[in-house]
Amino acid sequence: MRKLDDSAIEKKADTLHGWMVVKRDGGPRLEREFPFDDFTDALAFTLKVGVIAEKADHHPLMETGWGRVRVVWWSHSLGGLSERDFEMAEKTSALYVR
């Protein structure tokens, strides 16, 4: 895995619907909040994301609350974003069915 530069991040971010690139703790991260009708649906989505994260051995920050799940992807070891983060964001979006 290699850390993407700002230009590559900008190009790739344009292809992700609903995701934002945010700077936190000095590095870029991919962040999206997914709305749900209740806590049960939010929790079920959190578990689905957890399964794909575990299979990929790449784990996001997730905050689950009533009617929402916030997912944040970044490569901790690189202190920024990699191709894998964008792949995982796409996989996460694919799990979201409304």
Order of alpha helices (4+ residues) and beta strands (2+ residues): alpha-beta-beta-alpha-beta-beta-alpha
